[in-house]
């Protein structure tokens, strides 16, 4: 007798058998499988963001603190998971799917709309990490259910500390050095310890204070005895060590007089059992998010060094032939650009007037700002617009200008409603990944002596106003669609002569 064709009931039985085999697994194994799925899909959806974070960390940027946040959150989540489950045994998959898809949609909109809008401030804001947070949270809702996710609400809120702008504000407020970066990272351990030990407000407060005390003690040891340690050591070791110490002390205190077994607690069953409807939704959103490209910051990257002399901080630039330095000012900018960084401002005036640059043949005065930084990647994190706090300026797209064989500058046109002037500026960066110099040359349309030029600042507060304006009114309000290049020829000629003067070659 020959076997008949497979029936629909046989396929359904096979499906049920496969699902039943999964649900027969121990809850720990099912937890591991679901989290492995979330981690893999996150890595695929945000592979560019993760590679960017690796580059940021490798270049010694302040943004490397981001790695501390998920590690601390995992430690805190273990502490929260040890508490007895208190949520009601009520489960609604429709609510899970609706909430999960809404958050996924917001994450996709951030990648699609806000990233291009804030492309100039990409490394300062890292909105892609906010989108990643939304993706992971949504995937957890779809695969575990809304109520279990709410149980860890404080941990999910802690993960939002990957948004770097508050961290940068704290670092600049504390002074801007490696010790300041470590002190700002202790905010993470302080918050984490309070959440982990916070069965009551009193316990949470005591744990948070203890984490701060231990963290600052370790930070002091590193600062005094390991001063030359990498920035990442300052950011991670005090914060994570303090969190582990407070967590271990809290565990030993809670288990005093009892056996010290970490895994003695019974593993509760997983609330959301029907995960199969959520998996395709997560996969679709993963593929959609993987298509978005991150904004590039190559325009602020240092080119191969063209200057024949070693770059030195606080060293003024050599004025080109036919130009004379009238005055020199120095502004400390170490908070943004690393230890010893100083912005050197030179007012350089032409020896004779030229009718090409002024119809009355008056000698033109240009301002040259130069900064040598031991953290070249900071030029990408804090672009020129941030350094000068141009909150009321409309800026054009940059125009590339060839200044020498290996140096290309970027020229922009600006209408500054605060200074009531329009101006052009030329900028170039040279150096290597250890030491680099950014040079910005300004020419304003006011040719009178004492004409106002943009003033540097070390505060990020003016930039927040610009960011809010961009959010609610869009790029057009701060974008100059029809740039006026009144001094483009002057800046190009001067820029080439300036580079020639530094290299000692003929202009």
Order of alpha helices (4+ residues) and beta strands (2+ residues): alpha-alpha-alpha-alpha-alpha-alpha-alpha-alpha-alpha-alpha-alpha-alpha-alpha-alpha-beta-alpha-beta-beta-alpha-alpha-beta-beta-beta-beta-beta-alpha-alpha
